[in-house]
């Protein structure tokens, strides 16, 4: 269902929230780090650059994404880690924002950097840490973000733009928090632009008489709750929570660029449910409506994009 090249077309814009999120993780020298819903793996590689002494595991349910990640790392491709020096920012618990130079990062495959959610969070499989990569301690495994279990308590767990594809992710977040070692960190972000035309038009079309029967089983992404929802869910004795939201205003270029953006994410369940002729018809109608909603300007097309972030830090009683 996933097309790594299409997803990576707007890699710089998709990567920026990842760096804004992980900049708030104060782990200085973690031993075990997991990136669940790692996609093509270039952002997982950025975690390995930040914490070079850690075992870093990337997990995704898309065979296409895991294959891309493994090939990129075996070929020595570097992730877009311009926002990190080893162990920083945030390495000492600081709160400074990451560097903004990520747009010039080297892509792991043609198309540029980016992260990815798994298809449904329901595929099984795995591999041993370090297997099939050219970087000691960095591995990628085909796996199920719902059922995945670490080999040991986690020092850092990252879920970047994945939970919108996982039904009932509040329950999953509570389990993720319990996987943390004392002093461990959970960091996740997901889109919260459900009311924007890019998503509202898809829902409206999918529910229309022309498409309703064909798309009855398509699982559109579910978007974020509000930051207060995640704070209330995860703030409990022994856990400190920082939750916030950011609305990015991307300036995209090219012909109907919001359509190209959604072909790599929002439209994937729709395209997977239709045959080629049906998919072409849906994309044509959707693209026409998008071009009315997002009119190009002399400098490009404005694409507002709200995202919701949460970072959880588990207390370490031994360091009180």
Residue pairs with C-beta under 8 A, 6 or more apart in sequence:
1 62
1 119
1 268
1 269
1 271
1 272
2 39
2 62
2 64
2 65
2 116
2 119
2 268
3 64
3 263
3 264
3 268
4 39
4 40
4 64
4 65
4 68
4 109
4 111
4 116
5 109
5 110
5 111
6 111
6 260
6 263
6 264
7 14
7 39
7 40
7 111
7 114
7 116
7 264
7 265
8 14
8 40
8 107
8 109
8 111
8 112
8 113
8 114
8 264
9 111
9 112
9 260
9 261
9 264
10 112
10 114
10 250
10 252
10 257
10 260
10 261
10 264
11 42
11 80
11 105
11 107
11 111
11 112
11 113
11 114
12 80
12 102
12 103
12 105
12 112
12 113
13 248
13 250
13 252
13 305
14 113
14 114
14 115
14 161
15 42
15 43
15 80
15 102
15 105
15 113
15 114
15 115
16 100
16 102
16 248
17 160
17 161
17 189
17 246
17 248
17 307
17 309
18 43
18 46
18 115
18 160
18 161
18 189
19 46
19 83
19 84
19 98
19 99
19 102
20 97
20 98
20 189
20 246
20 309
21 158
21 160
21 187
21 188
21 189
21 309
21 311
22 47
22 50
22 84
22 90
22 98
22 158
22 187
23 83
23 89
23 90
23 95
23 96
23 97
23 98
24 90
24 95
24 187
24 242
24 309
24 311
25 90
25 156
25 158
25 185
25 187
25 311
26 90
26 91
26 92
26 93
26 94
26 185
26 313
27 51
27 90
27 91
27 155
27 156
27 183
27 184
27 185
28 87
28 91
28 92
28 93
29 51
29 53
29 54
29 87
30 51
30 54
30 155
30 156
30 184
30 185
31 53
31 54
31 55
31 152
31 155
32 54
32 55
32 57
32 150
32 151
32 152
32 153
32 154
32 155
32 156
32 181
33 47
33 48
33 51
33 54
33 55
33 56
33 57
33 154
33 155
33 156
33 157
33 158
34 56
34 57
34 58
34 59
34 148
34 150
34 154
34 156
34 157
34 158
35 43
35 44
35 47
35 56
35 57
35 58
35 59
35 158
35 160
36 59
36 145
36 148
36 157
36 158
36 159
36 162
36 176
37 59
37 60
37 115
37 116
37 117
37 118
37 121
37 145
37 159
37 160
37 161
37 162
37 163
37 165
38 44
38 58
38 59
38 60
38 65
38 69
38 115
38 116
38 140
39 60
39 62
39 65
39 69
39 114
39 115
39 116
39 117
40 65
40 68
40 69
40 72
40 108
40 109
40 114
40 115
40 116
41 58
41 65
41 66
41 68
41 69
41 70
41 72
41 73
41 79
41 108
41 140
42 69
42 72
42 77
42 79
42 80
42 105
42 107
42 108
42 113
42 114
42 115
43 79
43 80
43 113
43 114
43 115
43 160
44 56
44 58
44 69
44 79
44 138
44 140
45 72
45 73
45 77
45 78
45 79
45 81
45 108
45 135
45 138
46 79
46 80
46 81
46 83
46 84
47 54
47 56
47 156
47 158
48 54
48 56
48 79
48 135
48 137
48 138
49 78
49 79
49 81
49 84
49 86
50 81
50 84
50 85
50 86
50 87
50 88
50 91
51 86
51 87
51 156
52 86
52 137
53 137
54 137
54 155
54 156
55 129
55 130
55 137
55 139
56 137
56 138
56 139
57 129
57 139
57 140
57 141
57 150
58 66
58 69
58 138
58 139
58 140
58 141
59 126
59 140
59 141
59 142
59 143
59 145
59 148
60 66
60 69
60 116
60 118
60 140
60 142
60 143
60 145
61 118
61 119
61 120
61 121
61 122
61 123
61 142
61 143
61 144
61 145
62 116
62 118
62 119
62 123
63 123
63 142
65 116
65 118
66 140
66 141
66 142
68 108
68 109
69 108
69 140
70 132
70 133
70 140
71 109
72 108
72 109
73 108
73 133
73 134
73 135
73 138
73 140
74 132
74 133
74 134
75 134
76 134
77 106
77 107
77 108
77 109
78 105
78 106
79 105
79 108
79 113
80 102
80 105
80 106
80 113
81 105
82 99
82 101
82 102
82 104
82 105
83 89
83 98
83 99
83 100
83 101
83 102
84 98
88 94
89 96
89 97
89 98
90 96
102 113
105 112
105 113
106 113
107 113
115 160
115 161
116 161
117 161
117 162
117 163
117 164
117 165
117 221
117 265
118 144
118 145
118 162
118 165
119 165
119 268
120 165
120 166
120 219
121 144
121 145
121 146
121 162
121 165
121 166
122 144
122 146
123 142
123 143
123 144
124 142
124 143
124 144
124 147
125 141
125 142
125 143
125 144
126 141
126 142
126 143
126 148
127 139
127 140
127 141
127 142
128 139
129 137
129 139
129 151
130 136
130 137
130 138
130 139
131 139
132 139
132 140
133 139
133 140
145 159
145 162
145 166
145 172
146 166
146 172
149 179
150 179
152 181
153 179
153 180
153 181
153 182
153 184
154 179
154 180
154 181
154 184
155 180
155 181
155 183
155 184
155 185
156 184
156 185
156 187
157 176
157 179
157 180
157 184
157 185
157 186
157 187
158 187
158 188
159 176
159 186
159 187
159 188
159 189
159 190
160 188
160 189
161 189
161 190
161 191
162 188
162 190
163 169
163 172
163 173
163 188
163 190
163 224
164 190
164 191
164 221
164 222
164 223
164 224
165 219
165 221
165 222
166 172
166 222
167 219
167 222
169 222
170 225
170 233
173 186
173 188
173 230
173 233
173 234
174 233
174 234
176 186
177 186
177 234
177 239
177 312
177 314
180 186
180 312
180 314
181 314
182 314
182 315
182 316
182 317
182 318
182 319
183 313
183 314
183 315
183 316
183 319
184 313
184 314
185 311
185 312
185 313
185 314
186 234
186 310
186 311
186 312
186 314
187 309
187 310
187 311
187 312
188 309
188 310
189 307
189 308
189 309
189 310
190 223
190 224
190 307
190 308
191 221
191 223
191 224
191 305
191 306
191 307
191 308
192 223
192 224
192 226
192 245
192 306
192 307
192 308
193 199
193 223
193 304
193 305
193 306
193 307
194 200
194 223
196 304
196 305
196 306
197 289
197 290
197 293
197 294
198 258
198 261
198 262
198 266
198 290
198 293
198 294
198 303
199 220
199 221
199 223
199 266
201 286
201 289
201 290
201 293
202 220
202 262
202 266
202 267
202 270
202 286
203 220
205 211
205 282
205 285
205 286
205 289
206 212
206 215
206 218
206 220
206 270
211 282
214 273
214 274
214 278
215 270
215 273
215 274
217 273
218 269
218 270
218 272
218 273
219 269
220 266
220 269
220 270
221 265
221 266
221 269
224 307
224 308
225 308
226 245
226 308
227 243
227 244
227 245
227 308
227 309
227 310
228 243
230 241
230 243
230 308
230 310
231 241
231 243
231 310
234 241
234 310
234 312
235 241
238 314
238 315
239 312
239 313
239 314
239 315
240 312
240 313
240 315
241 310
241 311
241 312
241 313
242 310
242 311
242 312
242 313
243 308
243 309
243 310
243 311
244 308
244 309
245 306
245 307
245 308
245 309
246 306
246 307
246 309
247 304
247 305
247 306
247 307
248 304
248 305
248 306
248 307
249 302
249 303
249 304
249 305
250 302
250 303
250 304
250 305
251 299
251 300
251 301
251 302
251 303
252 258
252 261
252 300
252 301
252 303
253 300
253 301
254 260
256 287
256 290
256 291
256 294
257 294
257 300
257 301
257 303
258 290
258 293
258 294
258 301
258 303
259 283
259 286
259 287
259 290
259 291
261 303
262 286
262 290
263 271
263 283
267 283
267 286
270 279
270 282
271 279
271 282
271 283
274 282
294 301
294 302
294 303
295 301
